[in-house]
Amino acid sequence: MAKILTWRWKECSDTPSEEPSTSKAAPKQRKMREFFVKWADMSYWHCDWITELQLDVFHPLMYRYINVCSDIIHVILHIYIYIYIYIYIYILYIYIVYDTLLYD
């Protein structure tokens, strides 16, 4: 495998067992990540979707790398959100203070 191009969530139902179930509930839907990968020494025409389990078993370093990168992206995103909220609250504070000073 050369690189991971993107990933998506895929809905997967639990595999039904061979013995009949006594519950009338539908099988649980669970989400599973699939990765769109480009294979080494092949063109982009031969890219495939592989499951997270396949990536973890056959390419563990690439799997760890993608998990670390996604964790870093989430941390950076949370930092930007907190900065945005802080700036928004500060602007509201300034507006309220100047508004009260102008009309008093």
C-alpha positions as CSV (number, residue, x, y, z in Angstrom):
1,M,0.0,0.0,0.0
2,A,1.4,3.4,-0.9
3,K,-1.0,5.8,0.9
4,I,-4.4,6.4,2.4
5,L,-6.4,8.8,0.2
6,T,-9.5,9.2,2.4
7,W,-11.8,7.4,4.8
8,R,-15.5,7.1,5.4
9,W,-18.0,5.6,7.9
10,K,-19.8,2.5,6.8
11,E,-22.9,1.1,8.4
12,C,-22.4,-2.6,9.1
13,S,-25.0,-4.9,10.7
14,D,-23.9,-7.5,13.1
15,T,-23.5,-10.9,11.4
16,P,-26.4,-13.1,12.2
17,S,-25.6,-16.2,14.1
18,E,-26.5,-19.7,12.8
19,E,-29.0,-20.3,15.7
20,P,-32.2,-18.4,15.6
21,S,-32.5,-15.4,17.9
22,T,-35.3,-15.2,20.5
23,S,-35.5,-11.4,20.4
24,K,-37.6,-9.6,17.8
25,A,-35.3,-6.6,17.7
26,A,-33.5,-5.8,14.5
27,P,-29.8,-6.5,14.4
28,K,-27.7,-3.6,15.7
29,Q,-26.2,-1.3,13.2
30,R,-22.6,-0.3,14.0
31,K,-20.3,2.0,12.2
32,M,-17.0,0.9,10.9
33,R,-14.3,3.0,9.1
34,E,-13.2,2.1,5.6
35,F,-10.1,3.5,4.0
36,F,-9.6,4.4,0.4
37,V,-6.0,3.3,-0.4
38,K,-3.7,3.5,-3.3
39,W,-1.6,0.4,-3.8
40,A,2.1,0.6,-4.4
41,D,3.3,0.2,-8.0
42,M,-0.3,0.5,-9.3
43,S,-2.1,3.4,-10.9
44,Y,-5.0,5.3,-9.3
45,W,-7.4,3.2,-11.3
46,H,-6.7,0.3,-8.9
47,C,-7.5,2.1,-5.6
48,D,-9.7,0.1,-3.2
49,W,-11.8,0.5,-0.1
50,I,-10.4,-1.6,2.8
51,T,-11.7,-2.0,6.3
52,E,-10.1,-0.7,9.4
53,L,-9.4,-4.3,10.5
54,Q,-7.5,-5.1,7.3
55,L,-5.5,-1.9,7.6
56,D,-4.6,-2.7,11.2
57,V,-3.6,-6.3,10.5
58,F,-1.6,-5.9,7.2
59,H,-0.3,-2.3,7.6
60,P,-0.1,-1.5,11.4
61,L,2.3,1.4,11.0
62,M,0.1,3.2,8.5
63,Y,-2.9,2.5,10.8
64,R,-1.2,4.0,13.9
65,Y,-0.1,7.0,11.8
66,I,-3.6,7.7,10.6
67,N,-4.9,7.5,14.2
68,V,-2.3,9.8,15.5
69,C,-2.9,12.3,12.8
70,S,-6.7,12.3,13.4
71,D,-6.1,12.8,17.1
72,I,-3.9,15.8,16.4
73,I,-6.5,17.3,14.1
74,H,-9.2,16.9,16.7
75,V,-7.0,18.7,19.3
76,I,-6.3,21.6,16.9
77,L,-10.0,21.8,16.1
78,H,-10.9,22.1,19.8
79,I,-8.3,24.7,20.3
80,Y,-9.7,26.8,17.4
81,I,-13.2,26.4,18.8
82,Y,-12.1,27.6,22.3
83,I,-10.3,30.6,20.8
84,Y,-13.3,31.5,18.7
85,I,-15.6,31.3,21.7
86,Y,-13.2,33.5,23.8
87,I,-13.0,36.1,21.1
88,Y,-16.8,36.1,20.7
89,I,-17.3,36.6,24.4
90,Y,-14.7,39.3,24.6
91,I,-16.3,41.2,21.7
92,L,-19.7,40.9,23.4
93,Y,-18.2,42.2,26.6
94,I,-16.7,45.2,24.9
95,Y,-19.9,45.9,23.1
96,I,-21.9,45.8,26.4
97,V,-19.4,48.0,28.3
98,Y,-19.2,50.7,25.5
99,D,-23.0,50.5,25.1
100,T,-23.5,51.2,28.8
101,L,-20.9,54.0,28.8
102,L,-22.5,55.7,25.8
103,Y,-26.0,55.8,27.2
104,D,-25.2,56.6,30.8
